[in-house]
Amino acid sequence: VQLVESGGGLVQPGGSLRLSCVASGFTFSNYGMSWYRQAPGKERELVAKIFSRGNSIVYPDSVKGRFTISRDNAKNTVYLQMNSLKPEDTAVYYCKPLGMTYWGQGTQVTVSS
């Protein structure tokens, strides 16, 4: 299993980023996928998950209405669209297949003016 996250970077408050995670080594369309994040000094937290059929859940109240998870099974890719970014969204973002313990290397998101 390989997971490659990309799309992170430095963005000003109020800006947007779209993260991508390309997966390989398993039948992507059969698995739900999730995005987690880990801020400095904090535990890794679940941000959103999307099931194999496309229905999705966004978890922390702090990101509801701003973050959207989606997937493209033809590209073995899961996305996290992040809008109206805030400094507290600064973290390393990781994707993970549901039911598996594999992690990618993560992509750094820094929200700062």
Summary of the structure (lengths in Angstrom):
residues: 113
radius of gyration: 13.1
end to end distance: 36.8
largest distance: 40.6
contacts: 339
relative contact order: 0.33
helix: 8%
strand: 49%
